[in-house]
Amino acid sequence: MINKNIDEYLDIFVAYKDFQGVNKKTVNSLGAAIRNAVRLSKKNFFLWNSNDCREVYYAIYSLPKNLTKNKMFYGLNGKELLEKADLLGVDRISESTAERYVRSIRNFSGWLHSQGLIKHDYFKELKPKKNGVKDNAQRIPFSEKQIKEVLRSDIFEDNHNYLKWIVLIAIEMGMRQNEISQLYRSNIVRNDGVWCIDVSCDRSDQRLKNKNAPRTIPIPKTLIKLGFIEYVESCNERLFPELKYYELDGYSRNVSKWFSG
């Protein structure tokens, strides 16, 4: 097993996840996380023992941000990588990112073990550490000041501005950016006299986060009073045809850029 190439098996694992229907952005992120984690040891991955796995597990929480983009880290692995990060004083990845890395390498290790490619799944018991912060507290992307700035935007002055409706749907209905951006006129339905949004992925250019994501959500009266149904009826097919489709991001890329701009 000494000569086994980690990239070869990682490619097989990523292809397997892709075949399972995991969206490409998640699959690419998974592969990148595992590759970065593997760099934390100079030892051949297939020779890692329980101690090696623990050391990598702890080191993941000290990984520098933008590891693959920073030329200063090219060719560095193991302790040399972390020592260079200390020397440069660069920012480290967030705890939520570190948790994703841990979950990714645990997933990979478990798959390798199930395929008989490693004898022991040492990562099985190495779970992401608890930071005491509730998930919903970690996911607040904007401060109150930033939210007020968004709501003062001139996009709300025009009923035909697609961003106006995307923002209002996100605020009023709690839908994800890509769920909103990929909506078609046929996703706006009337159930027992109540206007609703049918969140689904019936079309080839629609995707959802997971199998539990499909749902039907009543449209709040506030949106109806503001003219949302009239906007829908003015559309031909897609609600927001201004948005371009990207293989990795679906239709939400430019929406994300607007929010972060």
Helices and strands as residue ranges (DSSP letters): H 6-19, H 24-38, G 45-47, H 50-60, G 71-73, H 78-88, H 95-114, G 122-125, H 135-138, H 144-151, G 154-157, H 162-173, H 177-181, G 185-187, E 188-191, E 194-199, E 215-218, H 221-225, H 228-233, H 253-260
